[in-house]
Amino acid sequence: MAAHQRTPIIERLVVVGLGLIGGSFAKGVRESGLCREVVGIDLDPESRRLAVELGVVDRCEAELAAACQGASVIQLAVPILAMEKLLRELAKLDLGDAVLTDVGSAKGNVVRAARLAFDGVPVRFVPGHPIAGSEQSGVEASNAELFRRHKVILTPLDETDPSALQLVDALWRALGADVEHMAVEHHDEVLAATSHLPHLLAFGLVDSLAKRSENLEIFRYAAGGFRDFTRIAGSDPVMWHDIFLANREAVLRTLDTFRSDLDALRDAVDAGDGHQLLGVFTRARVAREHFGKILARRAYVDAANTSDLIFLAKPGGRLSGRIRVPGDKSISHRSIMLGSLAEGTTEVEGFLEGEDALATLQAFRDMGVVIEGPHHGRVTIHGVGLHGLKAPPGPIYLGNSGTSMRLLAGLLAAQPFDVTLTGDASLSKRPMNRVAKPLREMGALIDTAAEGRPPMTIHGGRRLGGMAYEMPMASAQVKSCLLLAGLYAAGSTTVIEPAPTRDHTERMLRGFGYPVTVDGNKVTVESGHKLTAAHIEVPADISSAAFFLVAGSIAEDSELVLEHVGVNPTRTGVIDILRLMGADITLENQREVGGEPVADLRVRSAKLKGIDIPEDLVPLAIDEFPVLFVAAAIAEGRTVLRGAEELRVKESDRIQVMADGLLALGAKVEPTPDGIIIDGGTLGGGDVHSHGDHRIAMSFSVASLRATAPIRIHDCANVATSFPNFLGLAGQVGIRVAQEGKS
């Protein structure tokens, strides 16, 4: 990074304490050009000399008063227990309008010290904590890039001046840090659990083993796992002594919780309770894998220095071969839910290991269900029965899965415990009143955020009553939610559909031995029955197959077979619509597996024509419309879609986002409030934006088959979470799409 690239926003930065953190901050700000002068102060003369020599600071001072004269920002980067003395010294000085900030890991202690020293916390004090470090220490290890893509947590107080907070936030962001704001108490609890407790355990375990001479043999034969776990016991003892004393209240609370869990684990070993042990080990393994994915994703972002993962789709391509797309997401969700509520052990094969279905799986682990796997699509669920769920330890995080949230709302509405369902930024924008409203009519007590959006808090201990509910719009998620609530509601629960929707819930309930009555557009369940464990084989997902059905139809001289695809009649709208457009799709080897119809789909190149899409097919193809829009853009003539307003509240506004992308490629498109009008023709190349919606990204990948120039598709990271092997399968059959920068 070249020096002085930006216009300075502060005159003078003073850094007190030129160790790794203080020195790296000073060097980064100096090189960024955001400050006219960086002044360092340190008790060690050699550190002061090196700081200037290495370009960490512009000059150094030995005295605090001299260093702070004319300061705009003063950063305190001294050991945690030295902070009290430093703050008392600063309180004696005239600091003018200088902003004070710090880097300590125990914020409560720092705030208390500031309050005592200044007789009240200064309004221009912004407590902070960068979560970054290095194997090296001292000013010579100063690294201007140390904080890039690392978390920095600022913990402003009620009295903190907003302009001071904004300034400190801007400085950290200029160094590439990912800045978050958090309450002091919350910060200390989080750090006690994620950093302080692990260090305490590592120090304690090594000391416990080392002080018994007979245990020295353990060190001789210790494997890599022991070395990895105890590595952090090599940290600076004095620094950690200070941290534990400074944050002792939060550490004690976390330690007490862990000690209780450790006692329960000891009791399970003592009693030979394998079920309890398996529950702990499976939850821990999956949690560790989840943490690993988060860290790997952060490492990828570090390497790529960008959050915009781009697909480059090249024109042309001829499709051939046989492939099997991932397992059906809808059935994967339901297999976990009903298997958890069943009595006995349920085996699932073909489970979709995408993040949405894994969010459902983790939710039930959080509620005490022991689940083994997934491993190569195989999951074993040790069911707890309809009334065996336990209160989760905290809010249930569901990522981007609207299906998980809406279906869980139904079966949690009658549990004896309170639970909060939350999700990522995208899910937090999606409407939940469509399930909350009828559940309230059944007697549930549910709180949502503004406009019925997540998070949803479901209050337990409510007695639900069955009802007949006429859905205002066709939605399989709403229907399934109410049927799951109906398993607990007094009497019978009937859902009346305005149009057919996918019936996986009804079929799977029957597969688990629970009676369901279907009478035309009415579906009814009664409480008082039980679910019995079953074997579930999840077919390939027709929504994932849809991309290849369109690809095989529009590519020149192509023939492709998609194996073992679920062809539930409530899901085959995409096939019906493509056939109406002239597609050549045949169903072969038709059979039934676990109550679900399955077939191999053969698709050949065909000349497509535009159509008015029948409104009765819209609910049966609601997830497949993005790629159907691509087919329409290639087809001869006009395609008109009506009655699909549901598309505007999916992971993105799929009508508008697809229209914007197709227009960028030169198509003639007119979005309408409940649909779209597309005049088929030729597609060019260019840049399109998926807005983080996996179906949009994959649809434009397919569009490249008939484009006249390459298509660059932005914001494609979510494809890997929903369709993990899309790029691999696409390349295998002949679609020329890859992550930009990779062949």
QUIZI-V471116 format. One record per backbone hydrogen bond with DSSP energy under -0.5 kcal/mol. NH is the residue of the N-H (numbers start at 1). CO is the residue of the C=O. If there is no record, write none. Layout:
nh:NH co:CO
nh:NH co:CO
This chain:
nh:4 co:30
nh:6 co:32
nh:9 co:34
nh:10 co:34
nh:13 co:37
nh:14 co:73
nh:15 co:39
nh:16 co:14
nh:16 co:75
nh:17 co:15
nh:17 co:41
nh:19 co:17
nh:23 co:19
nh:24 co:20
nh:25 co:21
nh:26 co:22
nh:27 co:23
nh:28 co:24
nh:29 co:25
nh:30 co:26
nh:31 co:27
nh:32 co:28
nh:33 co:29
nh:33 co:30
nh:34 co:29
nh:35 co:29
nh:36 co:10
nh:37 co:11
nh:39 co:13
nh:39 co:37
nh:40 co:59
nh:41 co:15
nh:42 co:61
nh:45 co:43
nh:48 co:44
nh:49 co:45
nh:50 co:46
nh:51 co:47
nh:52 co:48
nh:53 co:49
nh:54 co:50
nh:55 co:52
nh:56 co:51
nh:57 co:51
nh:58 co:38
nh:59 co:38
nh:61 co:40
nh:67 co:63
nh:68 co:64
nh:69 co:65
nh:69 co:66
nh:71 co:68
nh:72 co:12
nh:73 co:12
nh:74 co:99
nh:75 co:14
nh:75 co:73
nh:76 co:74
nh:76 co:101
nh:77 co:16
nh:77 co:75
nh:82 co:79
nh:83 co:79
nh:83 co:80
nh:86 co:82
nh:87 co:83
nh:88 co:84
nh:89 co:85
nh:90 co:86
nh:91 co:87
nh:92 co:88
nh:92 co:89
nh:93 co:90
nh:95 co:93
nh:98 co:95
nh:99 co:72
nh:100 co:124
nh:101 co:74
nh:102 co:126
nh:103 co:76
nh:107 co:105
nh:110 co:106
nh:111 co:107
nh:112 co:108
nh:113 co:109
nh:114 co:110
nh:115 co:111
nh:116 co:112
nh:117 co:113
nh:118 co:114
nh:119 co:115
nh:120 co:115
nh:125 co:122
nh:126 co:100
nh:126 co:124
nh:127 co:125
nh:129 co:153
nh:131 co:151
nh:132 co:130
nh:141 co:138
nh:142 co:139
nh:146 co:143
nh:148 co:145
nh:149 co:176
nh:150 co:147
nh:152 co:178
nh:153 co:129
nh:154 co:152
nh:154 co:180
nh:155 co:127
nh:160 co:157
nh:161 co:123
nh:164 co:161
nh:165 co:161
nh:166 co:162
nh:167 co:163
nh:168 co:164
nh:169 co:165
nh:170 co:166
nh:171 co:167
nh:172 co:168
nh:173 co:169
nh:174 co:170
nh:175 co:171
nh:175 co:172
nh:176 co:173
nh:177 co:172
nh:178 co:150
nh:179 co:177
nh:180 co:152
nh:182 co:154
nh:187 co:183
nh:188 co:184
nh:189 co:185
nh:190 co:186
nh:191 co:187
nh:192 co:188
nh:193 co:189
nh:194 co:190
nh:195 co:191
nh:196 co:191
nh:197 co:192
nh:199 co:195
nh:200 co:196
nh:201 co:197
nh:202 co:198
nh:203 co:199
nh:204 co:200
nh:205 co:201
nh:206 co:202
nh:207 co:203
nh:208 co:204
nh:209 co:205
nh:210 co:206
nh:211 co:207
nh:212 co:209
nh:213 co:211
nh:215 co:212
nh:216 co:213
nh:217 co:214
nh:218 co:215
nh:219 co:215
nh:219 co:216
nh:220 co:216
nh:221 co:217
nh:222 co:218
nh:226 co:223
nh:227 co:223
nh:228 co:224
nh:229 co:225
nh:230 co:226
nh:231 co:227
nh:231 co:228
nh:233 co:230
nh:234 co:231
nh:235 co:232
nh:240 co:236
nh:241 co:237
nh:242 co:238
nh:243 co:239
nh:244 co:240
nh:245 co:241
nh:246 co:242
nh:247 co:243
nh:248 co:245
nh:251 co:247
nh:252 co:248
nh:253 co:249
nh:254 co:250
nh:255 co:251
nh:256 co:252
nh:257 co:253
nh:258 co:254
nh:259 co:255
nh:260 co:256
nh:261 co:257
nh:262 co:258
nh:263 co:259
nh:264 co:260
nh:265 co:261
nh:266 co:262
nh:267 co:263
nh:268 co:264
nh:269 co:265
nh:270 co:266
nh:271 co:267
nh:272 co:268
nh:272 co:269
nh:273 co:268
nh:274 co:272
nh:277 co:273
nh:278 co:274
nh:279 co:275
nh:280 co:276
nh:281 co:277
nh:282 co:278
nh:283 co:279
nh:284 co:280
nh:285 co:281
nh:286 co:282
nh:287 co:283
nh:288 co:284
nh:289 co:285
nh:290 co:286
nh:291 co:287
nh:292 co:288
nh:293 co:289
nh:294 co:290
nh:295 co:291
nh:296 co:292
nh:297 co:293
nh:298 co:294
nh:299 co:295
nh:300 co:296
nh:301 co:297
nh:302 co:298
nh:303 co:299
nh:304 co:300
nh:305 co:301
nh:306 co:301
nh:309 co:307
nh:310 co:308
nh:311 co:713
nh:312 co:738
nh:313 co:311
nh:313 co:711
nh:314 co:312
nh:314 co:736
nh:316 co:704
nh:320 co:733
nh:321 co:559
nh:323 co:561
nh:328 co:539
nh:332 co:328
nh:333 co:329
nh:334 co:330
nh:335 co:331
nh:336 co:332
nh:337 co:333
nh:338 co:334
nh:339 co:335
nh:340 co:336
nh:341 co:337
nh:342 co:338
nh:343 co:531
nh:344 co:342
nh:346 co:344
nh:346 co:381
nh:347 co:534
nh:348 co:379
nh:349 co:536
nh:351 co:377
nh:353 co:351
nh:354 co:352
nh:355 co:721
nh:358 co:354
nh:359 co:355
nh:360 co:356
nh:361 co:357
nh:362 co:358
nh:363 co:359
nh:364 co:360
nh:365 co:361
nh:366 co:362
nh:367 co:363
nh:368 co:365
nh:369 co:364
nh:370 co:382
nh:371 co:369
nh:372 co:380
nh:374 co:378
nh:375 co:378
nh:378 co:375
nh:379 co:348
nh:380 co:372
nh:381 co:346
nh:382 co:370
nh:382 co:380
nh:383 co:344
nh:383 co:381
nh:384 co:340
nh:385 co:340
nh:385 co:342
nh:388 co:385
nh:390 co:367
nh:396 co:420
nh:397 co:395
nh:398 co:396
nh:398 co:422
nh:401 co:398
nh:402 co:400
nh:405 co:401
nh:406 co:402
nh:407 co:403
nh:408 co:404
nh:409 co:405
nh:410 co:406
nh:410 co:407
nh:411 co:407
nh:412 co:408
nh:413 co:409
nh:415 co:412
nh:419 co:458
nh:421 co:456
nh:422 co:396
nh:422 co:420
nh:424 co:399
nh:428 co:424
nh:429 co:426
nh:430 co:427
nh:432 co:452
nh:435 co:432
nh:436 co:432
nh:437 co:433
nh:439 co:435
nh:440 co:436
nh:441 co:437
nh:442 co:438
nh:443 co:440
nh:444 co:439
nh:445 co:459
nh:446 co:444
nh:447 co:457
nh:449 co:453
nh:452 co:449
nh:453 co:450
nh:454 co:430
nh:455 co:421
nh:456 co:421
nh:457 co:447
nh:458 co:419
nh:458 co:456
nh:459 co:445
nh:459 co:457
nh:461 co:415
nh:462 co:415
nh:464 co:462
nh:465 co:442
nh:466 co:490
nh:469 co:467
nh:469 co:494
nh:470 co:468
nh:471 co:469
nh:471 co:496
nh:479 co:475
nh:480 co:476
nh:481 co:477
nh:482 co:478
nh:483 co:479
nh:484 co:480
nh:485 co:481
nh:486 co:482
nh:487 co:483
nh:487 co:484
nh:488 co:485
nh:489 co:485
nh:490 co:464
nh:493 co:525
nh:494 co:467
nh:495 co:523
nh:496 co:469
nh:497 co:495
nh:497 co:521
nh:507 co:503
nh:508 co:504
nh:509 co:505
nh:510 co:506
nh:511 co:507
nh:512 co:508
nh:513 co:510
nh:514 co:509
nh:515 co:513
nh:517 co:524
nh:518 co:516
nh:519 co:517
nh:519 co:522
nh:522 co:519
nh:523 co:495
nh:524 co:517
nh:525 co:493
nh:527 co:489
nh:527 co:491
nh:528 co:487
nh:532 co:512
nh:533 co:343
nh:536 co:347
nh:536 co:534
nh:538 co:349
nh:538 co:536
nh:539 co:537
nh:540 co:564
nh:541 co:326
nh:545 co:541
nh:546 co:542
nh:547 co:544
nh:548 co:544
nh:548 co:545
nh:549 co:545
nh:550 co:546
nh:551 co:547
nh:552 co:548
nh:553 co:549
nh:554 co:550
nh:555 co:551
nh:558 co:555
nh:559 co:319
nh:560 co:603
nh:561 co:321
nh:562 co:601
nh:563 co:323
nh:563 co:561
nh:565 co:599
nh:566 co:540
nh:567 co:597
nh:571 co:568
nh:572 co:568
nh:573 co:620
nh:574 co:571
nh:574 co:620
nh:576 co:572
nh:577 co:573
nh:578 co:574
nh:579 co:575
nh:580 co:576
nh:581 co:577
nh:582 co:579
nh:583 co:578
nh:584 co:604
nh:585 co:583
nh:586 co:602
nh:588 co:586
nh:588 co:600
nh:591 co:598
nh:593 co:596
nh:596 co:593
nh:598 co:591
nh:599 co:565
nh:600 co:588
nh:601 co:562
nh:602 co:586
nh:602 co:600
nh:603 co:560
nh:603 co:601
nh:604 co:584
nh:605 co:558
nh:606 co:553
nh:608 co:606
nh:609 co:581
nh:610 co:636
nh:613 co:611
nh:613 co:640
nh:617 co:614
nh:618 co:614
nh:618 co:615
nh:619 co:615
nh:620 co:617
nh:621 co:618
nh:622 co:619
nh:624 co:621
nh:625 co:621
nh:625 co:622
nh:628 co:624
nh:629 co:625
nh:630 co:626
nh:631 co:627
nh:632 co:628
nh:633 co:629
nh:634 co:630
nh:634 co:631
nh:635 co:631
nh:636 co:608
nh:637 co:635
nh:639 co:678
nh:640 co:611
nh:641 co:676
nh:644 co:674
nh:647 co:644
nh:648 co:645
nh:649 co:646
nh:650 co:647
nh:650 co:652
nh:654 co:647
nh:654 co:652
nh:657 co:653
nh:658 co:654
nh:659 co:655
nh:660 co:656
nh:661 co:657
nh:662 co:658
nh:663 co:659
nh:664 co:660
nh:665 co:661
nh:666 co:663
nh:667 co:662
nh:668 co:679
nh:669 co:667
nh:670 co:677
nh:672 co:675
nh:675 co:672
nh:676 co:641
nh:677 co:670
nh:678 co:639
nh:679 co:668
nh:680 co:637
nh:680 co:678
nh:681 co:633
nh:683 co:706
nh:684 co:665
nh:686 co:710
nh:688 co:712
nh:690 co:714
nh:692 co:715
nh:693 co:690
nh:694 co:692
nh:697 co:693
nh:698 co:694
nh:699 co:695
nh:700 co:696
nh:701 co:697
nh:702 co:698
nh:703 co:699
nh:704 co:700
nh:704 co:701
nh:705 co:702
nh:706 co:703
nh:707 co:704
nh:708 co:683
nh:711 co:313
nh:712 co:686
nh:713 co:311
nh:713 co:711
nh:714 co:688
nh:714 co:712
nh:716 co:309
nh:719 co:716
nh:720 co:717
nh:722 co:718
nh:723 co:719
nh:726 co:723
nh:729 co:725
nh:730 co:726
nh:731 co:727
nh:732 co:728
nh:733 co:729
nh:734 co:730
nh:735 co:730
nh:736 co:316
nh:737 co:735
nh:738 co:312
nh:740 co:310
nh:742 co:739
